[in-house]
């Protein structure tokens, strides 16, 4: 089982901040597809520019493997001021 965390505007859009997915999809792309199946707007937002993913608190690039992952977090782009 992997816990998915959403932050910032992503959690606002989804209406949730934390959700468990069991079984854990094998890859990040499969997890995103599963989320998009349930919520198309959120799925599109997760693929938007600047959205980053962290697997077990480590930022990842591309289609990371999720085997053994306990937590996947999606982080919206940061803005500065």
C-alpha positions in Angstrom: 0.0 0.0 0.0 1.2 3.5 -0.8 -0.1 6.7 0.7 -0.5 9.5 -1.8 -0.1 13.1 -0.5 -1.3 16.2 -2.4 -0.1 19.7 -1.5 -1.3 23.2 -2.3 -3.6 23.7 -5.2 -3.5 20.0 -6.0 -5.2 19.1 -2.7 -7.7 22.0 -3.2 -8.6 20.6 -6.6 -8.9 17.0 -5.4 -10.8 17.8 -2.2 -8.4 15.5 -0.3 -4.9 15.7 1.0 -4.1 12.0 1.7 -5.3 8.8 0.3 -4.1 5.2 0.4 -3.8 3.1 -2.8 -3.7 -0.6 -2.6 -2.1 -2.4 -4.3 0.6 0.1 -5.1 0.9 0.6 -8.9 4.3 -0.5 -10.2 5.2 2.9 -11.7 4.5 6.6 -11.2 2.8 6.7 -14.6 0.4 3.9 -13.5 -0.5 5.8 -10.3 -1.2 9.0 -12.2 -3.4 7.0 -14.7 -5.3 5.5 -11.8 -5.8 8.9 -10.2 -6.9 10.4 -13.6 -9.4 7.6 -14.1 -11.2 8.8 -10.9 -10.6 12.5 -11.4 -9.8 13.8 -14.9 -9.0 17.4 -13.8 -6.6 16.2 -11.1 -4.9 13.8 -13.5 -4.3 16.7 -15.9 -3.1 18.9 -13.1 -0.6 16.2 -12.0 0.9 16.2 -15.5 1.0 20.0 -15.6 4.2 22.1 -15.8 6.2 22.3 -12.7 4.4 19.6 -10.7 7.0 17.4 -9.0 6.8 14.0 -7.4 8.6 12.7 -4.4 8.8 9.0 -3.5 9.5 8.3 0.1 10.6 11.9 0.5 13.0 11.9 -2.4 12.3 14.0 -5.5 12.1 11.8 -8.6 12.1 12.5 -12.3 10.3 10.7 -15.1 8.5 7.4 -14.6 9.9 6.2 -11.3 9.3 2.7 -10.0 7.1 2.5 -6.9 7.9 -1.1 -5.8 8.2 -1.0 -2.0 7.2 2.7 -1.8 5.3 3.8 1.2 4.6 7.4 0.2 4.2 9.3 -3.0 3.8 13.1 -2.7 2.8 15.5 -5.5 4.0 19.0 -5.2 2.7 22.0 -7.2 5.1 24.5 -8.6 6.4 27.0 -6.1 6.0 30.7 -6.5 8.2 33.3 -5.0 7.7 36.8 -4.0 
